[in-house]
Amino acid sequence: MNISYRSSINWLTQNWKVLVLTEITCLLLAALYFATAPKIYEADFAMRVPKVQKPLPADPTKSQWQLLISGLDYMRGMQNPVGYSPEFIKSCYGDDSNAKRKEFINTTQMGLLNNGDTVQFSLRQEGKDQVIHCAHMLLAVVTSDLNGIFNRRMSEINAAGVNPAIVFDPPMMVQPIRVSDSYIRPKLEKVLLTAILAGFFLAIFGVSLRKKYRA
């Protein structure tokens, strides 16, 4: 099908009413969505992973810090939807299902700070009280996990014979839970653009169907 300026003008001349109707309908639906969109709040916090300071083998007078688990590896483990207990998912979402677990992973963002030794968590959920509750639940899970890693690795190092110069640095919360002051609104520009494009394509689709069944 060749699309030219003249064919486009002819199409608009013949079907402008359909186009206007679909655009108005989509814009009204977009306005309804924007007005009734759920109130999503964001909560975030950051935890530093455990570290150990060891003397350098080549020069015992110098030392270097080593992470007991890399922030990237820990993030990958936390992005596994089956890695959370049923009690945790039920407490955050009221029900434990694959859909709820995927929703939690999709609405929880993780990133590295401070040269990779700190993991920042950001949760988005409907309702301010609910996102605060879920953030505290996740903080408890992260704290328990990192403390467990720290205690196991410290025991392994001690069992192998501890050098007195080795210094252990347990996990630590470097940013307490913070919650957005107001809920996150959908971006009006994106909503309007989506509505306009949807109206245009629906008009084309509607006209094509009408021609097909009239033929």
N, C-alpha and C positions, 0 to 999 in steps of 0.2 A: 504494500500500500504506500503510494507516494503522498507525502504531506507537503503541500505548498501553501504559500500565503493566501492564494485565492480559495483553496479548498478549506482552509481554516476559517476564513471570513464567511464562506457559505455555510459551514457547519454552525458557527455562532449565530448567523442570521436565522437559520432554521430552528435552532434548539436553544435559544437564549432563555426562554421561559423555564425549560428544564434545568438549565445551569443555575439560574437565579434561585429556583426553588430548592435545589439540593444544597446550594451554598448557604441559604438562609437556615435550612434545617440543620446542617452541620454546625453552623455558628451558634444556633440556639442550644444544641446539645453540648457544645464546648462551653458555653456560658453556664449551663446547668452543672456540668462536671466541675468547672472552676469554683462554683459557689458551694457545692456539696462535697468536694474532695475531702477525704479523711484527714484529720489533724495529726500529721506525722511530726514527732519530736526526735531530736538527736541527742544521744549521750555518748561521751567518749572518755577514755582514760588510757594511761600508758604504764607499762611494766617493764622494768629492766631485767634481762635474763641473768642467771647466776654466772659468776666469773671466778677464776682462780689466777693468782699471780705466782709465777714460777721463775726461779733463777735460770738464766740462759746457760745451757751446757758449755758453751764456748767461753763464757765469762760469768762465773757465779756472782760477781759483784753487781751484775746488771740483771734485771728481771723484765718479764713481759706478761701482759694479761692475756688469758685465753678464756673464751666462752665455753661453758660446760655444755651448751647447746646453742647453735646459731639461731639468731632471730628468724631467719628465713625458714629453717627447718621446723621451728616451733609453729610458725604461721601456717605452714603446709599441713601440719597435723591438726591444727585448730580449724582448718577449712574442710575437714572431713565431716559430712553431716551425720554419719553413724557413730562418731566419736563421743557424742554427748549422751548423758544418762536420760532415761525416760522422765525422771523426776524434774530434770532441768527444763526439758522441752515443755512438759505439762505446766510447769510454773510460769514459763514465759508466754505460752500460747494457749494454755488450757487443754491441749490435746496433743498426744504424741503420734504423729503420722509422718510418712515420707514427705508429704507436701509441706507440713509445718517445719520439718528439719531443713528442707530446701529453702523455704522462705526465710528461716533464720540465717542461713549461710548467705543468701542473696542480699539481705538487708544489713549484714554485718561486714564492715570494711576493716581491713588490717593493713598496717604499713610500718616500715622500719624508720626509726629515728636514731640520732646520735651514733652514726657510723655503724649501724646495724645491731647494736646491743640493746635496743629498746623497741618494744612492739607497742604500737598504738592501736587501740580498738575503738571503733565507732559504730554504734547501733542506731537504727532508725525503726521506730515503732509508733503505732497509733496510740495516743494518750500519753500525757507527761508522766503520770504516776506509774504506768506500765513500763515505760522505757527506763525509768529510774530503778524499778524493781528488777528488771531483766539485767541491767548493767551491774547491779550489785551481785546478782547471781553469777554472771559471767566473771566478774572480778574474783569471786570466791573460787571458781573453777580454775582460773589462771593461776591464782596464788597457790592453791593446793598442788597443781601440776608442777609449777616451777620449784616449789619447796621440795617436792618429792624428787625431782631431778637433782637438785642441789644436795640433798641428804644422801642419795644413792651414790653420786659421784664422789662426795666427800668420804664416804665409807670405803669406797674402792681405793681411793688414793691413800687413805690412812692404812688400809690393810696391806698395801704394797710397800709401806714404809715411808712415813712423812718426813720430808726435809723441813727442818725448823723455819726455813726462809719462806715456805709456801704460805700464802695468805688467801683465805677463802672470802669471797664476797657474795652473800646470799642475794636472792632476787629482791627487788625493791620497787614500790610504786613511785614513779617519778612524776606522775600527773594524776591527781585524784579525779573522781567522776565529776564531769561538768555536763550540764544539760542546757540545751538551747533555750533562750528566754521566751521565744514564741515558736509556734509550729511552722513547719517548712511548707510554704505555698508552692503549688505548681507554677512553673514559669509561664506567664500569660502569653508571651510572644510565641513560645513553642506550641501552646495549646491552640492559638489562633491560626498559626501556620499549618498545623496538622489538620485543623477543621477545613481550611481553604483548599488544601490539596485533596482531602477526602471528598469534599463536595465536587471538585473538578472531575476526579476519577469516577465517582458515582454517577455523575451526569453522562460521561462517555459510556459507561457500562449500561446505564439505563437506556440510552438512545440505541446502542447496539442491540440490546435485547428486543426493544420495540421493533426495530427493523427486521430482525430475524424472524419474529413470530408473525409479522405482517406479511412477510414474503410468501 
